[in-house]
Amino acid sequence: TRLVAVATQKFISEIASDAL
């Protein structure tokens, strides 16, 4: 579903920000 995709993308974005 799109909700899962959006939630996953947001989660990845947060992880990427922490990685940086």
Biopython code that builds the backbone (N, CA, C, O; Angstrom):
import numpy as np
from Bio.PDB.StructureBuilder import StructureBuilder

atoms = [
    (1, "THR", "N", (0.845, -1.212, 0.000)),
    (1, "THR", "CA", (0.000, 0.000, 0.000)),
    (1, "THR", "C", (0.874, 1.253, 0.000)),
    (1, "THR", "O", (2.054, 1.192, 0.344)),
    (2, "ARG", "N", (0.308, 2.355, -0.375)),
    (2, "ARG", "CA", (1.100, 3.596, -0.415)),
    (2, "ARG", "C", (1.497, 4.043, 0.984)),
    (2, "ARG", "O", (2.584, 4.582, 1.190)),
    (3, "LEU", "N", (0.596, 3.812, 1.954)),
    (3, "LEU", "CA", (0.919, 4.227, 3.333)),
    (3, "LEU", "C", (2.212, 3.565, 3.790)),
    (3, "LEU", "O", (3.075, 4.213, 4.381)),
    (4, "VAL", "N", (2.337, 2.284, 3.517)),
    (4, "VAL", "CA", (3.551, 1.565, 3.924)),
    (4, "VAL", "C", (4.762, 2.141, 3.204)),
    (4, "VAL", "O", (5.819, 2.323, 3.809)),
    (5, "ALA", "N", (4.610, 2.426, 1.919)),
    (5, "ALA", "CA", (5.725, 2.972, 1.135)),
    (5, "ALA", "C", (6.154, 4.317, 1.702)),
    (5, "ALA", "O", (7.346, 4.583, 1.852)),
    (6, "VAL", "N", (5.176, 5.164, 2.017)),
    (6, "VAL", "CA", (5.498, 6.495, 2.568)),
    (6, "VAL", "C", (6.168, 6.356, 3.927)),
    (6, "VAL", "O", (7.166, 7.021, 4.203)),
    (7, "ALA", "N", (5.622, 5.493, 4.772)),
    (7, "ALA", "CA", (6.197, 5.295, 6.103)),
    (7, "ALA", "C", (7.622, 4.762, 5.987)),
    (7, "ALA", "O", (8.517, 5.204, 6.708)),
    (8, "THR", "N", (7.828, 3.811, 5.076)),
    (8, "THR", "CA", (9.166, 3.246, 4.888)),
    (8, "THR", "C", (10.129, 4.306, 4.390)),
    (8, "THR", "O", (11.254, 4.411, 4.877)),
    (9, "GLN", "N", (9.687, 5.092, 3.417)),
    (9, "GLN", "CA", (10.556, 6.135, 2.868)),
    (9, "GLN", "C", (10.926, 7.146, 3.954)),
    (9, "GLN", "O", (12.080, 7.565, 4.052)),
    (10, "LYS", "N", (9.954, 7.532, 4.760)),
    (10, "LYS", "CA", (10.226, 8.486, 5.852)),
    (10, "LYS", "C", (11.206, 7.872, 6.842)),
    (10, "LYS", "O", (12.131, 8.539, 7.308)),
    (11, "PHE", "N", (10.999, 6.597, 7.160)),
    (11, "PHE", "CA", (11.892, 5.915, 8.096)),
    (11, "PHE", "C", (13.315, 5.901, 7.551)),
    (11, "PHE", "O", (14.268, 6.180, 8.279)),
    (12, "ILE", "N", (13.457, 5.573, 6.259)),
    (12, "ILE", "CA", (14.777, 5.539, 5.624)),
    (12, "ILE", "C", (15.394, 6.928, 5.635)),
    (12, "ILE", "O", (16.590, 7.080, 5.886)),
    (13, "SER", "N", (14.579, 7.942, 5.363)),
    (13, "SER", "CA", (15.089, 9.323, 5.347)),
    (13, "SER", "C", (15.651, 9.681, 6.719)),
    (13, "SER", "O", (16.713, 10.297, 6.809)),
    (14, "GLU", "N", (14.955, 9.305, 7.779)),
    (14, "GLU", "CA", (15.434, 9.616, 9.131)),
    (14, "GLU", "C", (16.744, 8.885, 9.403)),
    (14, "GLU", "O", (17.668, 9.454, 9.983)),
    (15, "ILE", "N", (16.823, 7.629, 8.985)),
    (15, "ILE", "CA", (18.049, 6.854, 9.199)),
    (15, "ILE", "C", (19.201, 7.484, 8.421)),
    (15, "ILE", "O", (20.315, 7.591, 8.932)),
    (16, "ALA", "N", (18.931, 7.900, 7.185)),
    (16, "ALA", "CA", (19.972, 8.515, 6.356)),
    (16, "ALA", "C", (20.463, 9.797, 7.017)),
    (16, "ALA", "O", (21.663, 10.071, 7.035)),
    (17, "SER", "N", (19.533, 10.583, 7.560)),
    (17, "SER", "CA", (19.928, 11.839, 8.219)),
    (17, "SER", "C", (20.821, 11.529, 9.421)),
    (17, "SER", "O", (21.820, 12.212, 9.645)),
    (18, "ASP", "N", (20.467, 10.509, 10.188)),
    (18, "ASP", "CA", (21.288, 10.150, 11.344)),
    (18, "ASP", "C", (22.663, 9.672, 10.877)),
    (18, "ASP", "O", (23.676, 9.962, 11.513)),
    (19, "ALA", "N", (22.692, 8.945, 9.776)),
    (19, "ALA", "CA", (23.960, 8.428, 9.261)),
    (19, "ALA", "C", (24.876, 9.585, 8.874)),
    (19, "ALA", "O", (26.087, 9.540, 9.093)),
    (20, "LEU", "N", (24.269, 10.629, 8.289)),
    (20, "LEU", "CA", (25.078, 11.772, 7.866)),
    (20, "LEU", "C", (25.587, 12.519, 9.096)),
    (20, "LEU", "O", (26.292, 13.520, 8.962)),
]
sb = StructureBuilder()
sb.init_structure("model")
sb.init_model(0)
sb.init_chain("A")
sb.init_seg("    ")
for serial, (resi, resn, name, xyz) in enumerate(atoms, 1):
    if name == "N":
        sb.init_residue(resn, " ", resi, " ")
    sb.init_atom(name, np.array(xyz, "f"), 0.0, 1.0, " ", f" {name:<3s}", serial, name[0])
structure = sb.get_structure()
